[in-house]
Amino acid sequence: MNEQTTLSSTTLTLADVQARLAQRQKATERKLVNTCEECQKTYRPERRWQRFCSDTCRYANRANSGLRQITELEREVEFLLTENERLRKRIAELET
């Protein structure tokens, strides 16, 4: 077999291909462990895009996302009410 192979107008040697393969394998090895976004445990992902260690954590995260949104909105409403009260007092001060 010829040591040079032409791929889409680029000439690669066998050494180039082996070096690229080694780089990909190193990159893959670095990502062998993920941290679950729900329980914070480490796990080995079966897919590159996997975010949770199990279906249980995935379902829990989905269920809790609504609660987190409600909590954030409650905090925002509380802040706005406080700010509204502060501004009303400031307007009353300026009017007198």
PAZAPA-4460 file (N, C-alpha, C; in steps of 0.05 Angstrom, whole numbers, plus 32768, in hexadecimal, padded with zeros to 4 digits):
% residues 96
    n_x    n_y    n_z   ca_x   ca_y   ca_z    c_x    c_y    c_z   seq   type   mol
   8011   7FE8   8000   8000   8000   8000   8012   8019   8000     1      M     A
   800A   802D   7FF1   8018   8046   7FEF   8016   8055   800A     2      N     A
   802C   8061   8013   802C   806E   802D   801D   8089   802C     3      E     A
   8018   8094   8014   800A   80AD   8012   7FEE   80A8   8006     4      Q     A
   7FDA   80B5   8012   7FBF   80B2   8009   7FB4   80CE   8004     5      T     A
   7FA6   80D1   7FEE   7F9A   80EB   7FE7   7F7D   80EB   7FEF     6      T     A
   7F76   80FE   8001   7F5A   8102   800A   7F52   811E   8005     7      L     A
   7F3F   8122   7FF4   7F35   813D   7FED   7F4B   8151   7FE9     8      S     A
   7F5C   814B   7FD7   7F73   815C   7FCE   7F87   8162   7FE4     9      S     A
   7F88   8152   7FF9   7F9C   8155   800E   7FAC   813B   800F    10      T     A
   7FC6   813D   800E   7FD7   8126   8010   7FDF   8121   802C    11      T     A
   7FD7   8109   8037   7FDD   8102   8052   7FEF   80E9   8052    12      L     A
   8003   80E9   8063   8013   80D2   8066   8007   80C0   807C    13      T     A
   8010   80A8   807D   8006   8096   8092   800C   80A1   80AE    14      L     A
   8023   80AE   80B1   802A   80BA   80CA   8016   80D0   80D2    15      A     A
   800D   80E0   80BE   7FFA   80F5   80C4   7FE0   80E9   80CD    16      D     A
   7FD7   80D4   80C0   7FBD   80C8   80C8   7FC0   80BC   80E4    17      V     A
   7FD6   80AF   80EA   7FDA   80A3   8104   7FDB   80B9   811A    18      Q     A
   7FE7   80D0   8114   7FE9   80E6   8127   7FCD   80F1   812C    19      A     A
   7FBD   80F4   8117   7FA2   80FF   811B   7F91   80EB   812B    20      R     A
   7F94   80D2   8126   7F85   80BD   8134   7F8D   80BE   8152    21      L     A
   7FA7   80C1   8158   7FB0   80C2   8173   7FA4   80DB   8181    22      A     A
   7FA3   80F2   8174   7F97   810A   817F   7F79   8105   8186    23      Q     A
   7F6B   80F9   8174   7F4E   80F4   8179   7F4B   80E1   8191    24      R     A
   7F5C   80CC   8193   7F59   80BA   81A9   7F5F   80C7   81C4    25      Q     A
   7F73   80D9   81C4   7F79   80E8   81DD   7F62   80FA   81E5    26      K     A
   7F55   8107   81D1   7F3E   8118   81D7   7F27   8108   81E1    27      A     A
   7F23   80F0   81D7   7F0E   80DE   81E0   7F14   80D5   81FC    28      T     A
   7F2C   80CE   8202   7F34   80C4   821D   7F2F   80DA   8232    29      E     A
   7F34   80F3   822B   7F30   8108   823F   7F13   810B   8247    30      R     A
   7F00   8104   8236   7EE4   8108   823B   7ED7   80EE   8243    31      K     A
   7EE5   80DC   8250   7EDA   80C3   8259   7EC8   80C5   8271    32      L     A
   7ECA   80DB   8280   7EBB   80DF   8298   7EAC   80FA   8297    33      V     A
   7E92   80F9   829C   7E82   8111   829D   7E77   8114   82BA    34      N     A
   7E6D   812C   82C0   7E60   8130   82DA   7E42   8135   82D4    35      T     A
   7E32   8126   82E2   7E15   8127   82DF   7E0B   8143   82E7    36      C     A
   7DFB   8150   82D7   7DF1   816B   82DD   7DDC   816B   82F3    37      E     A
   7DD1   8153   82FA   7DBD   8152   830F   7DC9   814A   832A    38      E     A
   7DD7   8134   832B   7DE1   8129   8345   7DFF   812F   8349    39      C     A
   7E0D   8139   8335   7E29   8141   8337   7E3C   8128   8339    40      Q     A
   7E32   8110   8335   7E43   80F9   8335   7E52   80F7   831A    41      K     A
   7E69   80EA   831A   7E77   80E6   8301   7E6E   80CC   82F5    42      T     A
   7E6E   80CB   82DA   7E65   80B3   82CC   7E73   80B2   82B1    43      Y     A
   7E72   809B   82A4   7E7D   8098   8289   7E66   809A   8275    44      R     A
   7E66   80AF   8265   7E50   80B4   8252   7E4F   809F   823C    45      P     A
   7E37   8097   8234   7E34   8085   821D   7E32   8095   8203    46      E     A
   7E2B   80AE   8205   7E29   80C0   81EE   7E38   80DA   81F4    47      R     A
   7E42   80E7   81DF   7E51   8100   81E3   7E40   8116   81F0    48      R     A
   7E26   8116   81EA   7E14   812B   81F3   7E06   8125   820D    49      W     A
   7E0D   810E   8219   7E00   8106   8232   7E06   8119   8249    50      Q     A
   7DF1   8122   8257   7DF4   8135   826C   7DEF   812A   8288    51      R     A
   7DE1   8113   8289   7DD9   8107   82A3   7DE3   80EA   82A5    52      F     A
   7DE8   80E1   82BD   7DF2   80C6   82C1   7DDD   80B1   82BD    53      C     A
   7DC3   80B7   82C0   7DAE   80A4   82BE   7D94   80B1   82B5    54      S     A
   7D81   80A0   82AE   7D66   80AA   82A7   7D59   80B8   82BF    55      D     A
   7D5F   80AD   82D7   7D53   80B8   82EF   7D5C   80D5   82F3    56      T     A
   7D76   80DA   82EF   7D80   80F6   82F1   7D75   8108   82DB    57      C     A
   7D73   80FC   82C3   7D68   810C   82AC   7D4B   8114   82B2    58      R     A
   7D3B   8101   82BC   7D1F   8107   82C2   7D1D   811B   82D9    59      Y     A
   7D2E   8117   82ED   7D2D   8129   8304   7D35   8146   82FC    60      A     A
   7D48   8148   82EA   7D50   8163   82E1   7D39   8170   82D1    61      N     A
   7D2C   8160   82C1   7D16   816B   82B2   7CFF   8174   82C4    62      R     A
   7CF9   8164   82D9   7CE4   816B   82EC   7CEC   8183   82FC    63      A     A
   7D05   8185   8304   7D0E   819B   8315   7D12   81B5   8306    64      N     A
   7D14   81B3   82EB   7D18   81CC   82DC   7D00   81DF   82DF    65      S     A
   7CE8   81D4   82E0   7CD1   81E4   82E4   7CD1   81F2   8300    66      G     A
   7CD9   81E3   8314   7CDB   81EE   832F   7CF0   8204   8330    67      L     A
   7D07   81FF   8323   7D1C   8214   8323   7D12   822D   8315    68      R     A
   7D02   822B   8300   7CF8   8242   82F2   7CE4   8251   8304    69      Q     A
   7CD4   8243   8313   7CC1   824F   8325   7CD0   825E   833B    70      I     A
   7CE4   8252   8346   7CF4   825E   835B   7D01   8278   8351    71      T     A
   7D0D   8277   8339   7D19   828E   832E   7D05   82A5   832A    72      E     A
   7CED   829E   8320   7CD8   82B2   831C   7CCF   82BE   8337    73      L     A
   7CCD   82AD   834B   7CC5   82B8   8365   7CDA   82CB   8370    74      E     A
   7CF3   82C5   836D   7D08   82D8   8375   7D07   82F2   8366    75      R     A
   7D02   82F0   834C   7D00   8308   833B   7CE8   8319   8344    76      E     A
   7CD1   830D   8349   7CBA   831B   8352   7CBF   8329   836C    77      V     A
   7CCC   831B   837F   7CD3   8326   8399   7CE5   833F   8396    78      E     A
   7CF9   833C   8384   7D0B   8353   837F   7CFC   836A   8373    79      F     A
   7CEA   8365   8360   7CDB   837B   8353   7CC8   8389   8367    80      L     A
   7CBC   8379   8378   7CAA   8385   838C   7CBA   8397   83A0    81      L     A
   7CD1   838D   83A8   7CE2   839D   83B9   7CEB   83B7   83AC    82      T     A
   7CF3   83B4   8393   7CFC   83CC   8383   7CE5   83DF   837F    83      E     A
   7CCE   83D5   837A   7CB6   83E5   8376   7CB0   83F5   838F    84      N     A
   7CB2   83E8   83A6   7CAD   83F6   83C0   7CC2   840B   83C5    85      E     A
   7CDB   8405   83BF   7CF1   8419   83C3   7CEC   8431   83B1    86      R     A
   7CE4   842D   8398   7CE0   8443   8386   7CC7   8454   838E    87      L     A
   7CB3   8447   8398   7C9B   8456   83A2   7CA3   8469   83B9    88      R     A
   7CB4   845E   83CB   7CBD   846E   83E2   7CCE   8486   83D8    89      K     A
   7CDF   8480   83C4   7CF0   8496   83B9   7CDF   84AB   83AB    90      R     A
   7CCA   84A3   839D   7CB8   84B6   8390   7CAA   84C7   83A5    91      I     A
   7CA1   84BA   83BB   7C93   84C9   83D0   7CA6   84DD   83DD    92      A     A
   7CC0   84D6   83E0   7CD3   84E9   83EB   7CD7   8501   83D9    93      E     A
   7CD8   84FC   83BF   7CDD   8511   83AC   7CC5   8523   83A9    94      L     A
   7CAD   8519   83AE   7C95   8529   83AB   7C91   853C   83C3    95      E     A
   7C9E   8535   83DA   7C9A   8546   83F1   7CAE   855C   83F3    96      T     A
***
